[in-house]
């Protein structure tokens, strides 16, 4: 879509976003208000909260701090490159260790 964008009396510019092809396995989160973390541990700084179930790309996964939540316990965390953040696999639909996702650092 092409639109005339004028704020006041001048043209301020435009940006065209082209993320390119999305690579890597896609998964879906579940739950509401689920936070991602700066590191794979509960005490790490919060990065972003998914307000609802969301499709995410997972770059890699690793064993780290054990988490118990909503009746599940797991020590696997996934790195989400699109958010530069970590998420416990408890809130990612699938098995505890996600199929088709490599271990981080390998």
Number of C-alpha atoms within 10 A of each C-alpha: 2 4 5 6 11 10 8 7 6 8 10 9 7 7 5 5 6 6 6 6 6 9 9 14 15 13 15 14 19 17 14 13 12 17 18 25 24 18 19 24 18 16 10 12 14 14 15 17 12 15 12 12 16 14 13 17 19 24 20 21 23 19 15 15 15 14 16 11 10 8 6 10 14 17 18 20 29 28 25 18 14 11 14 14 19 26 26 30 23 25 20 22 13 13 9 17 19 20 9 11 16 16 15 13 7 5
